[in-house]
Amino acid sequence: MPRYALVTGASSGIGLALAEALARRGRNLILVARQRDALESIACELTQRFSVDVLFRTCDLSEPLQLSGLLHELEQNGLVIELLVNNAGIGSGGAFVTQDWRQEQRLLEVNVLALARLCHAIGTVMAGRGHGQILNVASIAAFQPGPWMSNYYASKAYVLHFSEGLREELRPYGVKVSVLCPGPTHSAFFRTAKLDASSFEQGKLMLSAEEVALIALQGLAKNRAIIIPGWRNRLLCLAPRFSPRFLVRRLVARLNRRFGRP
């Protein structure tokens, strides 16, 4: 029976780069995103280039009923998922109280609830089989509070801490859990979150999605708990541990107001 890697948010950015990198290594794929046309095109291209089986499913992970339908279909079809990549995520910038609550709720549905539900459903099956691997995508934002992106930073802190806890819980069952914490990455994230990324693009912090994907797969192969691409990003993640929290809040607030909306 063929085995698959399931990748959410696979139509662009890091998700697409991870899907391509996995296909290059001969992995069969199940691609999940909202854009059917993009998924169909990507599936055809990866199948032709790498001779792997690529399935795709359209699903808005902010809609619990659609997610239930996806999980039911996976169960009914008996698809064996040996790697779950929870990459789908939403960002937002600006003062929390000025945001549209429906968009903030959607962020939590995708970044937190859908990720946890996929880990629960697929992780349960993996534990029963005695093997499997989960990669959850957080961010370097997970290591500190983020004024003017408070909901986003908090959602990624959840992903980081949840993944570390789940790693220990599933380790006795032969299931490996890692969390990827990329820094600023060339992708559609900044545009969809209505953020100005020009200050990052002029520096050396921003990596390509392909670089992040390569580092992620190298980390998975070594079963690393936390994967942070780029030495500059690793330093940024360490800094809050050695700084007063009030100072961290102020510095992050100043940074976020520079490229976000005050």
Backbone torsions as a table, in degrees:
resi	resn	phi	psi	omega
1	MET	NA	129.9	-178.4
2	PRO	-64.6	147.6	178.5
3	ARG	-112.8	148.0	-171.2
4	TYR	-128.8	155.6	164.7
5	ALA	-106.1	124.9	178.8
6	LEU	-98.7	125.6	-177.5
7	VAL	-122.4	119.9	175.1
8	THR	-90.8	156.1	-177.2
9	GLY	61.8	40.4	-169.5
10	ALA	-90.7	5.3	-174.6
11	SER	-88.0	-10.0	-178.8
12	SER	-164.7	172.1	171.9
13	GLY	59.8	-140.6	-176.6
14	ILE	-63.1	-37.3	179.8
15	GLY	-61.3	-45.0	177.9
16	LEU	-65.1	-42.8	179.7
17	ALA	-63.4	-38.8	177.0
18	LEU	-66.2	-41.0	178.9
19	ALA	-61.2	-45.0	-179.8
20	GLU	-65.0	-43.1	-179.9
21	ALA	-64.0	-37.8	178.2
22	LEU	-68.9	-42.4	178.3
23	ALA	-62.4	-37.8	178.7
24	ARG	-61.3	-27.9	179.0
25	ARG	-92.5	10.6	174.7
26	GLY	85.5	16.3	-177.9
27	ARG	-87.8	132.5	170.8
28	ASN	-71.7	147.7	-170.1
29	LEU	-128.2	148.5	163.2
30	ILE	-121.2	113.6	-176.5
31	LEU	-98.6	132.2	-178.4
32	VAL	-126.3	128.7	175.3
33	ALA	-166.9	-178.9	-178.6
34	ARG	-88.1	-25.4	-170.5
35	GLN	-91.9	101.7	-176.5
36	ARG	-63.1	-45.1	-177.3
37	ASP	-61.1	-43.6	179.6
38	ALA	-64.2	-44.0	-180.0
39	LEU	-62.2	-43.1	-178.7
40	GLU	-62.3	-42.7	179.2
41	SER	-65.0	-43.3	179.9
42	ILE	-64.6	-43.1	-179.5
43	ALA	-60.7	-44.0	178.9
44	CYS	-63.1	-43.3	-178.0
45	GLU	-65.0	-46.6	-178.4
46	LEU	-66.5	-36.7	177.2
47	THR	-62.1	-45.1	-178.5
48	GLN	-69.1	-40.4	-175.2
49	ARG	-75.1	-36.8	-169.7
50	PHE	-120.4	0.7	177.0
51	SER	54.8	45.4	175.8
52	VAL	-117.5	162.4	177.3
53	ASP	-84.5	120.1	-178.8
54	VAL	-123.0	112.7	174.2
55	LEU	-100.8	156.7	176.2
56	PHE	-140.8	148.4	179.2
57	ARG	-137.5	128.4	175.8
58	THR	-84.1	132.0	-178.3
59	CYS	-159.9	127.8	171.6
60	ASP	-90.1	105.0	-173.8
61	LEU	-68.5	-10.3	175.1
62	SER	-80.5	-7.2	179.1
63	GLU	-106.5	105.3	-176.5
64	PRO	-55.1	-35.2	-179.9
65	LEU	-66.8	-37.8	177.3
66	GLN	-67.0	-39.0	178.1
67	LEU	-65.5	-40.2	176.6
68	SER	-60.2	-41.4	178.9
69	GLY	-63.4	-40.2	178.5
70	LEU	-62.9	-47.2	-179.0
71	LEU	-64.8	-38.0	178.1
72	HIS	-63.4	-42.5	179.9
73	GLU	-64.0	-42.6	178.5
74	LEU	-60.4	-41.9	-179.6
75	GLU	-67.6	-44.6	-177.3
76	GLN	-65.3	-36.2	-178.6
77	ASN	-82.6	-6.0	177.9
78	GLY	63.8	30.5	-179.2
79	LEU	-73.7	127.8	-177.9
80	VAL	-90.4	114.5	-179.6
81	ILE	-103.6	115.0	-179.8
82	GLU	-98.8	-15.4	175.7
83	LEU	-139.5	124.0	174.7
84	LEU	-107.7	122.7	177.3
85	VAL	-114.4	104.5	177.0
86	ASN	-88.1	86.9	-176.7
87	ASN	-101.9	-26.2	-175.1
88	ALA	-56.2	136.2	179.1
89	GLY	-162.1	158.4	-179.5
90	ILE	-127.6	143.1	175.5
91	GLY	-121.3	159.5	174.1
92	SER	-151.4	147.3	-179.6
93	GLY	-127.0	149.7	-179.2
94	GLY	120.3	169.8	178.5
95	ALA	-62.7	132.4	-174.0
96	PHE	-55.8	-43.6	-174.0
97	VAL	-72.9	-11.4	178.0
98	THR	-95.3	-4.1	-176.2
99	GLN	-84.1	156.9	172.5
100	ASP	-69.2	120.2	-176.0
101	TRP	-60.0	-34.6	-179.0
102	ARG	-60.6	-36.9	177.7
103	GLN	-71.3	-37.9	177.9
104	GLU	-66.9	-38.2	176.4
105	GLN	-65.6	-39.9	178.0
106	ARG	-61.5	-39.4	177.2
107	LEU	-58.4	-45.4	-179.6
108	LEU	-67.6	-38.0	178.8
109	GLU	-60.2	-43.2	-177.1
110	VAL	-80.1	-52.7	-172.1
111	ASN	-70.3	-29.8	-173.8
112	VAL	-114.8	-62.7	-169.9
113	LEU	-69.1	-45.5	179.8
114	ALA	-64.1	-41.8	178.7
115	LEU	-60.4	-46.3	-179.2
116	ALA	-65.3	-38.9	-178.4
117	ARG	-67.7	-40.5	176.9
118	LEU	-64.2	-41.6	177.6
119	CYS	-62.1	-39.5	-178.7
120	HIS	-67.3	-49.4	-175.7
121	ALA	-67.8	-51.1	-175.6
122	ILE	-79.5	-34.5	177.3
123	GLY	-63.0	-35.1	177.1
124	THR	-61.7	-43.6	179.4
125	VAL	-66.3	-42.5	178.7
126	MET	-60.5	-43.3	-179.8
127	ALA	-63.0	-37.9	177.3
128	GLY	-65.3	-33.4	178.5
129	ARG	-79.8	-23.7	-179.1
130	GLY	88.9	14.1	175.3
131	HIS	-165.6	161.7	179.9
132	GLY	148.2	170.4	-178.1
133	GLN	-145.7	140.5	179.6
134	ILE	-125.5	132.2	173.2
135	LEU	-121.5	113.7	175.2
136	ASN	-101.1	136.7	-177.8
137	VAL	-99.9	114.0	175.4
138	ALA	-104.2	-126.2	-177.3
139	SER	-174.9	161.2	171.5
140	ILE	-66.2	-15.4	174.7
141	ALA	-62.9	-18.8	-176.8
142	ALA	-67.8	-14.7	-171.3
143	PHE	-93.9	1.0	178.8
144	GLN	-158.6	161.9	173.7
145	PRO	-68.5	156.5	-174.9
146	GLY	-134.9	76.8	177.2
147	PRO	-52.6	140.8	-175.6
148	TRP	73.6	1.2	164.8
149	MET	-147.8	39.2	-167.5
150	SER	-58.7	-44.5	-176.9
151	ASN	-67.2	-41.3	179.7
152	TYR	-63.9	-50.0	-179.7
153	TYR	-59.1	-43.3	-179.2
154	ALA	-65.0	-37.3	179.0
155	SER	-64.8	-36.8	179.8
156	LYS	-75.4	-29.4	173.0
157	ALA	-63.7	-38.6	176.0
158	TYR	-59.7	-46.8	-177.5
159	VAL	-60.9	-42.3	-179.9
160	LEU	-62.8	-52.2	-175.4
161	HIS	-70.5	-39.2	177.2
162	PHE	-60.9	-44.1	-177.7
163	SER	-65.9	-40.6	178.3
164	GLU	-64.5	-40.9	178.0
165	GLY	-66.5	-44.0	-179.1
166	LEU	-63.5	-34.0	178.8
167	ARG	-57.3	-45.0	-178.8
168	GLU	-71.2	-36.7	-179.3
169	GLU	-66.6	-38.8	-174.5
170	LEU	-91.4	-11.6	-178.0
171	ARG	-56.3	-42.6	179.3
172	PRO	-64.8	-18.1	-179.3
173	TYR	-94.8	4.5	178.5
174	GLY	82.2	13.8	179.9
175	VAL	-103.9	128.0	-177.6
176	LYS	-99.5	136.6	180.0
177	VAL	-126.6	128.9	176.8
178	SER	-129.4	157.7	176.5
179	VAL	-128.1	130.5	179.7
180	LEU	-98.1	127.0	-178.9
181	CYS	-121.8	79.4	179.7
182	PRO	-75.8	156.0	170.1
183	GLY	-90.5	-158.8	178.0
184	PRO	-55.6	131.6	-174.3
185	THR	-133.0	140.5	175.6
186	HIS	-64.8	106.4	-179.9
187	SER	-164.5	-175.2	179.7
188	ALA	-82.2	0.0	-173.4
189	PHE	-56.2	-50.6	-175.1
190	PHE	-64.5	-38.6	-179.7
191	ARG	-66.5	-46.1	-178.4
192	THR	-69.5	-29.0	177.0
193	ALA	-85.6	0.1	179.4
194	LYS	59.3	49.2	179.8
195	LEU	-118.0	151.0	178.6
196	ASP	-94.7	112.3	-176.4
197	ALA	-97.5	8.6	-173.3
198	SER	-61.0	-35.5	-178.9
199	SER	-66.6	-33.5	176.9
200	PHE	-73.2	-40.7	-176.8
201	GLU	-63.9	-27.9	179.5
202	GLN	-79.1	-17.7	-179.9
203	GLY	-96.8	-160.0	-176.7
204	LYS	-114.8	9.2	-178.6
205	LEU	-77.1	-31.6	-171.0
206	MET	-80.6	123.5	177.1
207	LEU	-102.9	163.3	173.6
208	SER	-79.7	157.3	177.2
209	ALA	-60.8	-34.6	180.0
210	GLU	-66.8	-39.3	176.8
211	GLU	-64.1	-43.3	179.5
212	VAL	-62.5	-43.0	-179.5
213	ALA	-62.9	-42.7	179.9
214	LEU	-62.3	-45.2	179.3
215	ILE	-64.8	-37.6	179.2
216	ALA	-61.8	-45.9	-178.6
217	LEU	-69.2	-33.1	174.8
218	GLN	-64.5	-40.6	177.7
219	GLY	-66.1	-39.0	177.2
220	LEU	-62.2	-42.7	-179.1
221	ALA	-61.5	-30.0	179.5
222	LYS	-94.9	3.7	179.6
223	ASN	55.3	45.2	178.0
224	ARG	-76.1	142.4	179.7
225	ALA	-71.9	-47.1	-178.0
226	ILE	-125.7	125.8	-177.3
227	ILE	-115.4	114.0	-179.6
228	ILE	-118.8	107.4	-178.3
229	PRO	-71.5	128.0	174.3
230	GLY	93.4	130.8	-176.7
231	TRP	-67.7	-31.2	177.7
232	ARG	-64.3	-41.5	178.3
233	ASN	-65.5	-36.5	178.3
234	ARG	-64.4	-38.2	176.5
235	LEU	-65.0	-41.5	179.3
236	LEU	-61.4	-34.2	179.5
237	CYS	-73.6	-28.1	178.5
238	LEU	-78.6	-32.1	-172.5
239	ALA	-54.4	-44.2	-177.8
240	PRO	-61.6	-22.5	-179.8
241	ARG	-70.3	-23.2	-174.6
242	PHE	-113.7	14.1	-178.9
243	SER	-124.4	147.6	175.2
244	PRO	-58.8	140.8	-175.1
245	ARG	-63.4	-34.8	179.1
246	PHE	-62.7	-35.6	179.8
247	LEU	-70.7	-40.5	176.9
248	VAL	-59.3	-46.0	179.5
249	ARG	-58.7	-44.9	-177.0
250	ARG	-65.8	-43.4	-178.3
251	LEU	-66.4	-43.1	179.1
252	VAL	-66.1	-38.5	177.7
253	ALA	-60.2	-44.2	179.5
254	ARG	-63.5	-41.9	179.0
255	LEU	-63.9	-47.0	-176.5
256	ASN	-67.3	-31.5	177.7
257	ARG	-71.6	-23.0	178.8
258	ARG	-68.8	-40.7	-176.6
259	PHE	-112.4	0.7	176.8
260	GLY	-108.9	-159.1	179.8
261	ARG	-108.4	123.0	-179.1
262	PRO	-67.7	NA	NA
